[in-house]
Amino acid sequence: QPFLMFLVRFSDHLRKNTRSGLGTLNHTLLSLEALQRRAIAVLGLVLNGPPHPDNPRTLEQLGGVPVLAELPPLQPLSAAALAQQWQQQQLGDRLRRRLAGAGG
């Protein structure tokens, strides 16, 4: 499965999507540091891929932002499958709460 990362613009804040497995700690923490240096607030992380037991906690502790959702591999990847995960993981509610807490 190829590496996939999206940066999604949401108000004045970003939600960073990143893969869940090997290499994500270094990549994500460096990305968060670069965004912080540019004064770009990150609402949270969305991990994509097979669950990894330690990465969410480590990213929250070292990155200082919450993991908002962990999306499993979706086969097939479709708008309907993404919408189902969005609802199951209550991502809309989580983003609204983070925006309210960020003053947005």
GUMIZA-21982 format. One record per atom (N, C-alpha, C): residue number from 1; residue in three letters; atom name; y, x, z. Coordinates in nm, 4 decimals. Example, Ala and Ser with C-alpha at 12.3 -4.5 7.8 and 13.67 -1.06 7.14 Angstrom:
PT  lonu  fivo  vomar        c2        c1        c3
PT     1   ALA      N   -0.5690    1.3190    0.7800
PT     1   ALA     CA   -0.4500    1.2300    0.7800
PT     1   ALA      C   -0.3300    1.3200    0.7800
PT     2   SER      N   -0.2250    1.2850    0.7080
PT     2   SER     CA   -0.1060    1.3670    0.7140
PT     2   SER      C    0.0030    1.2900    0.7870
//
This chain:
PT  lonu  fivo  vomar        c2        c1        c3
PT     1   GLN      N   -0.1181    0.0861    0.0000
PT     1   GLN     CA    0.0000    0.0000    0.0000
PT     1   GLN      C    0.1228    0.0895    0.0000
PT     2   PRO      N    0.2095    0.0737   -0.0997
PT     2   PRO     CA    0.3274    0.1606   -0.1081
PT     2   PRO      C    0.4262    0.1338    0.0041
PT     3   PHE      N    0.5003    0.2379    0.0379
PT     3   PHE     CA    0.6031    0.2258    0.1415
PT     3   PHE      C    0.7105    0.1279    0.0935
PT     4   LEU      N    0.7535    0.0388    0.1821
PT     4   LEU     CA    0.8537   -0.0601    0.1458
PT     4   LEU      C    0.9552   -0.0725    0.2585
PT     5   MET      N    1.0830   -0.0587    0.2255
PT     5   MET     CA    1.1864   -0.0750    0.3270
PT     5   MET      C    1.3025   -0.1506    0.2652
PT     6   PHE      N    1.3488   -0.2522    0.3355
PT     6   PHE     CA    1.4665   -0.3266    0.2925
PT     6   PHE      C    1.5740   -0.3155    0.4002
PT     7   LEU      N    1.6949   -0.2994    0.3591
PT     7   LEU     CA    1.8076   -0.3164    0.4497
PT     7   LEU      C    1.8725   -0.4471    0.4091
PT     8   VAL      N    1.8828   -0.5391    0.5034
PT     8   VAL     CA    1.9357   -0.6713    0.4735
PT     8   VAL      C    2.0712   -0.6859    0.5408
PT     9   ARG      N    2.1714   -0.7196    0.4641
PT     9   ARG     CA    2.3059   -0.7394    0.5183
PT     9   ARG      C    2.3117   -0.8752    0.5870
PT    10   PHE      N    2.3547   -0.8791    0.7107
PT    10   PHE     CA    2.3609   -1.0031    0.7874
PT    10   PHE      C    2.4871   -0.9971    0.8709
PT    11   SER      N    2.5932   -1.0660    0.8275
PT    11   SER     CA    2.7223   -1.0616    0.8938
PT    11   SER      C    2.7688   -0.9163    0.8922
PT    12   ASP      N    2.8131   -0.8645    1.0057
PT    12   ASP     CA    2.8538   -0.7238    1.0140
PT    12   ASP      C    2.7424   -0.6384    1.0710
PT    13   HIS      N    2.6226   -0.6920    1.0717
PT    13   HIS     CA    2.5098   -0.6251    1.1347
PT    13   HIS      C    2.3939   -0.6161    1.0361
PT    14   LEU      N    2.3027   -0.5275    1.0640
PT    14   LEU     CA    2.1845   -0.5117    0.9810
PT    14   LEU      C    2.0588   -0.5456    1.0585
PT    15   ARG      N    1.9608   -0.5917    0.9851
PT    15   ARG     CA    1.8245   -0.6009    1.0371
PT    15   ARG      C    1.7476   -0.5015    0.9521
PT    16   LYS      N    1.6825   -0.4066    1.0151
PT    16   LYS     CA    1.6111   -0.3031    0.9412
PT    16   LYS      C    1.4626   -0.3345    0.9374
PT    17   ASN      N    1.4098   -0.3424    0.8162
PT    17   ASN     CA    1.2664   -0.3595    0.8000
PT    17   ASN      C    1.2048   -0.2227    0.7774
PT    18   THR      N    1.0904   -0.2012    0.8382
PT    18   THR     CA    1.0230   -0.0729    0.8272
PT    18   THR      C    0.8727   -0.0939    0.8360
PT    19   ARG      N    0.7970   -0.0005    0.7834
PT    19   ARG     CA    0.6515   -0.0157    0.7924
PT    19   ARG      C    0.6060    0.0083    0.9357
PT    20   SER      N    0.4870   -0.0380    0.9654
PT    20   SER     CA    0.4410   -0.0337    1.1038
PT    20   SER      C    0.3582    0.0894    1.1380
PT    21   GLY      N    0.3102    0.1622    1.0410
PT    21   GLY     CA    0.2108    0.2657    1.0668
PT    21   GLY      C    0.2646    0.4072    1.0748
PT    22   LEU      N    0.1797    0.5006    1.0374
PT    22   LEU     CA    0.2049    0.6432    1.0479
PT    22   LEU      C    0.3356    0.6819    0.9796
PT    23   GLY      N    0.4173    0.7577    1.0488
PT    23   GLY     CA    0.5430    0.8070    0.9945
PT    23   GLY      C    0.6628    0.7192    1.0248
PT    24   THR      N    0.6371    0.5999    1.0747
PT    24   THR     CA    0.7501    0.5090    1.0954
PT    24   THR      C    0.8404    0.5525    1.2095
PT    25   LEU      N    0.7879    0.6175    1.3114
PT    25   LEU     CA    0.8732    0.6575    1.4239
PT    25   LEU      C    0.9834    0.7518    1.3766
PT    26   ASN      N    0.9482    0.8580    1.3106
PT    26   ASN     CA    1.0457    0.9553    1.2644
PT    26   ASN      C    1.1426    0.8911    1.1658
PT    27   HIS      N    1.0895    0.8231    1.0663
PT    27   HIS     CA    1.1737    0.7631    0.9624
PT    27   HIS      C    1.2706    0.6606    1.0222
PT    28   THR      N    1.2192    0.5723    1.1046
PT    28   THR     CA    1.3024    0.4649    1.1602
PT    28   THR      C    1.4065    0.5195    1.2562
PT    29   LEU      N    1.3668    0.6119    1.3431
PT    29   LEU     CA    1.4624    0.6681    1.4389
PT    29   LEU      C    1.5729    0.7462    1.3679
PT    30   LEU      N    1.5390    0.8193    1.2618
PT    30   LEU     CA    1.6425    0.8890    1.1846
PT    30   LEU      C    1.7354    0.7896    1.1153
PT    31   SER      N    1.6788    0.6803    1.0633
PT    31   SER     CA    1.7607    0.5769    0.9991
PT    31   SER      C    1.8547    0.5118    1.0999
PT    32   LEU      N    1.8029    0.4810    1.2189
PT    32   LEU     CA    1.8867    0.4211    1.3221
PT    32   LEU      C    2.0002    0.5152    1.3622
PT    33   GLU      N    1.9694    0.6437    1.3731
PT    33   GLU     CA    2.0719    0.7423    1.4083
PT    33   GLU      C    2.1800    0.7478    1.3007
PT    34   ALA      N    2.1391    0.7462    1.1732
PT    34   ALA     CA    2.2370    0.7505    1.0641
PT    34   ALA      C    2.3242    0.6253    1.0641
PT    35   LEU      N    2.2661    0.5102    1.0890
PT    35   LEU     CA    2.3440    0.3860    1.0952
PT    35   LEU      C    2.4407    0.3889    1.2131
PT    36   GLN      N    2.3941    0.4388    1.3271
PT    36   GLN     CA    2.4795    0.4474    1.4457
PT    36   GLN      C    2.5987    0.5400    1.4201
PT    37   ARG      N    2.5755    0.6528    1.3545
PT    37   ARG     CA    2.6844    0.7468    1.3234
PT    37   ARG      C    2.7908    0.6809    1.2356
PT    38   ARG      N    2.7488    0.5823    1.1564
PT    38   ARG     CA    2.8415    0.5120    1.0680
PT    38   ARG      C    2.8944    0.3832    1.1310
PT    39   ALA      N    2.8665    0.3656    1.2603
PT    39   ALA     CA    2.9128    0.2480    1.3361
PT    39   ALA      C    2.8632    0.1172    1.2749
PT    40   ILE      N    2.7396    0.1184    1.2240
PT    40   ILE     CA    2.6768   -0.0029    1.1707
PT    40   ILE      C    2.5787   -0.0530    1.2756
PT    41   ALA      N    2.6061   -0.1714    1.3287
PT    41   ALA     CA    2.5195   -0.2291    1.4315
PT    41   ALA      C    2.3892   -0.2769    1.3689
PT    42   VAL      N    2.2804   -0.2548    1.4386
PT    42   VAL     CA    2.1484   -0.3008    1.3945
PT    42   VAL      C    2.1032   -0.4096    1.4906
PT    43   LEU      N    2.0788   -0.5287    1.4369
PT    43   LEU     CA    2.0344   -0.6401    1.5207
PT    43   LEU      C    1.8949   -0.6171    1.5751
PT    44   GLY      N    1.8104   -0.5553    1.4972
PT    44   GLY     CA    1.6735   -0.5326    1.5405
PT    44   GLY      C    1.5889   -0.4836    1.4253
PT    45   LEU      N    1.4628   -0.4624    1.4552
PT    45   LEU     CA    1.3667   -0.4110    1.3584
PT    45   LEU      C    1.2633   -0.5177    1.3253
PT    46   VAL      N    1.2193   -0.5155    1.2011
PT    46   VAL     CA    1.1064   -0.5969    1.1579
PT    46   VAL      C    1.0039   -0.4987    1.1034
PT    47   LEU      N    0.8875   -0.4925    1.1674
PT    47   LEU     CA    0.7817   -0.4006    1.1250
PT    47   LEU      C    0.6915   -0.4720    1.0255
PT    48   ASN      N    0.6604   -0.4040    0.9156
PT    48   ASN     CA    0.5738   -0.4580    0.8107
PT    48   ASN      C    0.4443   -0.3793    0.8049
PT    49   GLY      N    0.3321   -0.4497    0.8042
PT    49   GLY     CA    0.2040   -0.3827    0.7868
PT    49   GLY      C    0.1095   -0.4107    0.9014
PT    50   PRO      N   -0.0039   -0.3433    0.9017
PT    50   PRO     CA   -0.1017   -0.3635    1.0090
PT    50   PRO      C   -0.0398   -0.3309    1.1446
PT    51   PRO      N   -0.0710   -0.4087    1.2469
PT    51   PRO     CA   -0.0151   -0.3826    1.3801
PT    51   PRO      C   -0.0551   -0.2446    1.4319
PT    52   HIS      N    0.0366   -0.1808    1.4987
PT    52   HIS     CA    0.0111   -0.0524    1.5638
PT    52   HIS      C    0.0466   -0.0715    1.7110
PT    53   PRO      N   -0.0444   -0.0429    1.8022
PT    53   PRO     CA   -0.0231   -0.0794    1.9425
PT    53   PRO      C    0.0953   -0.0115    2.0108
PT    54   ASP      N    0.1317    0.1080    1.9709
PT    54   ASP     CA    0.2350    0.1819    2.0434
PT    54   ASP      C    0.3719    0.1826    1.9759
PT    55   ASN      N    0.3765    0.1679    1.8433
PT    55   ASN     CA    0.5028    0.1855    1.7725
PT    55   ASN      C    0.6125    0.0881    1.8137
PT    56   PRO      N    0.5859   -0.0416    1.8306
PT    56   PRO     CA    0.6964   -0.1309    1.8687
PT    56   PRO      C    0.7653   -0.0889    1.9995
PT    57   ARG      N    0.6857   -0.0604    2.1004
PT    57   ARG     CA    0.7417   -0.0209    2.2302
PT    57   ARG      C    0.8189    0.1114    2.2178
PT    58   THR      N    0.7629    0.2067    2.1474
PT    58   THR     CA    0.8272    0.3370    2.1317
PT    58   THR      C    0.9595    0.3229    2.0568
PT    59   LEU      N    0.9599    0.2430    1.9492
PT    59   LEU     CA    1.0833    0.2237    1.8731
PT    59   LEU      C    1.1907    0.1553    1.9565
PT    60   GLU      N    1.1507    0.0569    2.0358
PT    60   GLU     CA    1.2485   -0.0105    2.1222
PT    60   GLU      C    1.3057    0.0860    2.2253
PT    61   GLN      N    1.2202    0.1658    2.2860
PT    61   GLN     CA    1.2654    0.2582    2.3905
PT    61   GLN      C    1.3538    0.3688    2.3345
PT    62   LEU      N    1.3112    0.4314    2.2268
PT    62   LEU     CA    1.3852    0.5456    2.1729
PT    62   LEU      C    1.4981    0.5050    2.0799
PT    63   GLY      N    1.4813    0.3923    2.0111
PT    63   GLY     CA    1.5825    0.3486    1.9155
PT    63   GLY      C    1.6907    0.2610    1.9746
PT    64   GLY      N    1.6611    0.2018    2.0910
PT    64   GLY     CA    1.7608    0.1196    2.1573
PT    64   GLY      C    1.7866   -0.0150    2.0920
PT    65   VAL      N    1.6980   -0.0593    2.0051
PT    65   VAL     CA    1.7097   -0.1919    1.9432
PT    65   VAL      C    1.5742   -0.2621    1.9547
PT    66   PRO      N    1.5752   -0.3950    1.9602
PT    66   PRO     CA    1.4484   -0.4667    1.9763
PT    66   PRO      C    1.3704   -0.4778    1.8460
PT    67   VAL      N    1.2398   -0.4896    1.8595
PT    67   VAL     CA    1.1550   -0.5279    1.7471
PT    67   VAL      C    1.1577   -0.6800    1.7440
PT    68   LEU      N    1.2126   -0.7366    1.6374
PT    68   LEU     CA    1.2276   -0.8806    1.6256
PT    68   LEU      C    1.0998   -0.9486    1.5773
PT    69   ALA      N    1.0224   -0.8785    1.4976
PT    69   ALA     CA    0.8995   -0.9376    1.4436
PT    69   ALA      C    0.8087   -0.8263    1.3943
PT    70   GLU      N    0.6808   -0.8587    1.3858
PT    70   GLU     CA    0.5814   -0.7696    1.3261
PT    70   GLU      C    0.5097   -0.8503    1.2198
PT    71   LEU      N    0.5407   -0.8222    1.0936
PT    71   LEU     CA    0.4812   -0.8960    0.9831
PT    71   LEU      C    0.3513   -0.8303    0.9391
PT    72   PRO      N    0.2418   -0.9064    0.9360
PT    72   PRO     CA    0.1155   -0.8503    0.8899
PT    72   PRO      C    0.1170   -0.8337    0.7383
PT    73   PRO      N    0.0212   -0.7595    0.6839
PT    73   PRO     CA    0.0115   -0.7548    0.5374
PT    73   PRO      C   -0.0093   -0.8972    0.4855
PT    74   LEU      N    0.0668   -0.9361    0.3862
PT    74   LEU     CA    0.0576   -1.0706    0.3308
PT    74   LEU      C   -0.0014   -1.0633    0.1903
PT    75   GLN      N   -0.1165   -1.1228    0.1746
PT    75   GLN     CA   -0.1845   -1.1252    0.0450
PT    75   GLN      C   -0.2159   -1.2683    0.0086
PT    76   PRO      N   -0.1530   -1.3222   -0.0934
PT    76   PRO     CA   -0.0481   -1.2590   -0.1746
PT    76   PRO      C    0.0858   -1.2659   -0.1039
PT    77   LEU      N    0.1711   -1.1727   -0.1392
PT    77   LEU     CA    0.3073   -1.1744   -0.0883
PT    77   LEU      C    0.3833   -1.2807   -0.1653
PT    78   SER      N    0.4324   -1.3803   -0.0946
PT    78   SER     CA    0.5037   -1.4901   -0.1596
PT    78   SER      C    0.6124   -1.5418   -0.0668
PT    79   ALA      N    0.7040   -1.6183   -0.1247
PT    79   ALA     CA    0.8101   -1.6786   -0.0442
PT    79   ALA      C    0.7504   -1.7706    0.0613
PT    80   ALA      N    0.6459   -1.8439    0.0259
PT    80   ALA     CA    0.5829   -1.9359    0.1212
PT    80   ALA      C    0.5193   -1.8598    0.2375
PT    81   ALA      N    0.4517   -1.7483    0.2074
PT    81   ALA     CA    0.3885   -1.6691    0.3131
PT    81   ALA      C    0.4944   -1.6091    0.4054
PT    82   LEU      N    0.6051   -1.5617    0.3489
PT    82   LEU     CA    0.7136   -1.5072    0.4303
PT    82   LEU      C    0.7780   -1.6163    0.5156
PT    83   ALA      N    0.7987   -1.7338    0.4573
PT    83   ALA     CA    0.8571   -1.8448    0.5328
PT    83   ALA      C    0.7670   -1.8851    0.6497
PT    84   GLN      N    0.6371   -1.8834    0.6269
PT    84   GLN     CA    0.5425   -1.9178    0.7339
PT    84   GLN      C    0.5530   -1.8166    0.8483
PT    85   GLN      N    0.5571   -1.6885    0.8161
PT    85   GLN     CA    0.5712   -1.5852    0.9189
PT    85   GLN      C    0.7059   -1.5974    0.9899
PT    86   TRP      N    0.8123   -1.6259    0.9137
PT    86   TRP     CA    0.9463   -1.6437    0.9706
PT    86   TRP      C    0.9414   -1.7510    1.0787
PT    87   GLN      N    0.8755   -1.8644    1.0472
PT    87   GLN     CA    0.8633   -1.9745    1.1426
PT    87   GLN      C    0.7726   -1.9374    1.2599
PT    88   GLN      N    0.6555   -1.8824    1.2312
PT    88   GLN     CA    0.5593   -1.8478    1.3368
PT    88   GLN      C    0.6198   -1.7528    1.4393
PT    89   GLN      N    0.6958   -1.6575    1.3917
PT    89   GLN     CA    0.7505   -1.5557    1.4812
PT    89   GLN      C    0.8918   -1.5905    1.5299
PT    90   GLN      N    0.9379   -1.7085    1.4938
PT    90   GLN     CA    1.0690   -1.7586    1.5371
PT    90   GLN      C    1.1798   -1.6578    1.5084
PT    91   LEU      N    1.1739   -1.5993    1.3904
PT    91   LEU     CA    1.2690   -1.4942    1.3558
PT    91   LEU      C    1.4118   -1.5474    1.3450
PT    92   GLY      N    1.4293   -1.6684    1.2947
PT    92   GLY     CA    1.5636   -1.7259    1.2864
PT    92   GLY      C    1.6281   -1.7376    1.4231
PT    93   ASP      N    1.5523   -1.7872    1.5212
PT    93   ASP     CA    1.6044   -1.7993    1.6576
PT    93   ASP      C    1.6382   -1.6628    1.7161
PT    94   ARG      N    1.5517   -1.5673    1.6922
PT    94   ARG     CA    1.5758   -1.4327    1.7456
PT    94   ARG      C    1.7019   -1.3707    1.6858
PT    95   LEU      N    1.7198   -1.3891    1.5541
PT    95   LEU     CA    1.8393   -1.3345    1.4899
PT    95   LEU      C    1.9653   -1.4035    1.5408
PT    96   ARG      N    1.9604   -1.5356    1.5574
PT    96   ARG     CA    2.0767   -1.6083    1.6108
PT    96   ARG      C    2.1125   -1.5597    1.7514
PT    97   ARG      N    2.0114   -1.5409    1.8355
PT    97   ARG     CA    2.0388   -1.4922    1.9715
PT    97   ARG      C    2.0987   -1.3519    1.9694
PT    98   ARG      N    2.0468   -1.2667    1.8829
PT    98   ARG     CA    2.1003   -1.1301    1.8733
PT    98   ARG      C    2.2439   -1.1318    1.8217
PT    99   LEU      N    2.2713   -1.2173    1.7230
PT    99   LEU     CA    2.4080   -1.2271    1.6707
PT    99   LEU      C    2.5030   -1.2795    1.7782
PT   100   ALA      N    2.4593   -1.3784    1.8535
PT   100   ALA     CA    2.5438   -1.4328    1.9601
PT   100   ALA      C    2.5716   -1.3257    2.0649
PT   101   GLY      N    2.4714   -1.2460    2.0978
PT   101   GLY     CA    2.4881   -1.1390    2.1955
PT   101   GLY      C    2.5738   -1.0253    2.1434
PT   102   ALA      N    2.5788   -1.0109    2.0100
PT   102   ALA     CA    2.6579   -0.9029    1.9490
PT   102   ALA      C    2.8003   -0.9466    1.9204
PT   103   GLY      N    2.8294   -1.0730    1.9548
PT   103   GLY     CA    2.9650   -1.1213    1.9306
PT   103   GLY      C    2.9881   -1.1658    1.7888
PT   104   GLY      N    2.8742   -1.1836    1.7093
PT   104   GLY     CA    2.8927   -1.2202    1.5690
PT   104   GLY      C    2.8757   -1.3606    1.5474
//
